[in-house]
Amino acid sequence: MDSLHVQDVMQKHSACVNDNDFMTYARQLMRDYHHRILPVVNENKIVLGVISEKDILNITSTKSNITVKGFVTETPVITEYMNLKQTAKILSESGFTAIPVVYSLDDRTLKGVISVVDIFNNLNPINIPENRIDESMTRNVKTCTPDEPLAKIWNNMIREGYSGYPVVDKHNFPLGMITMRDIINSGKIRIEREDEHGTRIGTSTNVSRIMSTPSYNISPEASIRDAIEMMIKYDVGRLCVVDQDKLVGIIDKHDVVRVYSNESP
């Protein structure tokens, strides 16, 4: 793992958008390619930054003439020759799920994209410290219920900056998960966002209609290695941490990569 570099694991043919492209086009690319971010380049393929799923969720169906330019967020510079631990630390500290890869610090031409998932997929659990999950998990998790209107959850994600919520029953036991990706893939995003009560996004559309099930749960006393193995086994990006049949936290691939990046060489 420590001998690997960005060029060994990055996505070399990632979709990208021009800063003059319409956001509706970017939204379609995200749906077609299942990307969480898209690199934004100018006419010379020089990286200007990225747009994210959150940016896409801010666009309503009535705003079809908005261009990408107004939504670009700058990212740290990652080159193809950086080692993975250094890159993992940059990703963890920046909070981005993925960052464009450029040729060099001086030449910002797009080379590819490196993501938390790319690094996670190349982790060897044997090389990960045996930390307990409750040492690294996210606590005080924002949740929702199956019968809540999708519009309310959509607005909450935009306002609070979350990419997903556990869906729980009245006893706070997790039933599943709803994410930005679920909303984008459902096509409901094409309907105009109005208010938290779902008046213009389809009043009959509730979380239960598009949530992902079942919930994949793990004990807070389990190890990070256990979490890695479970994520790989079930091909999921996050696990609900459950103690005495109650949700007490979330552990995701970003948390795992952060643990790896903070380890001494």
Helices and strands as residue ranges (DSSP letters): H 6-9, E 17-18, H 23-33, E 37-41, E 47-52, H 53-57, G 68-71, E 78-79, H 84-94, E 98-102, E 110-115, H 116-120, G 125-127, G 133-135, H 150-160, E 164-168, E 174-179, H 180-186, G 188-190, H 207-210, E 217-218, H 224-234, E 238-243, E 246-252, H 253-261
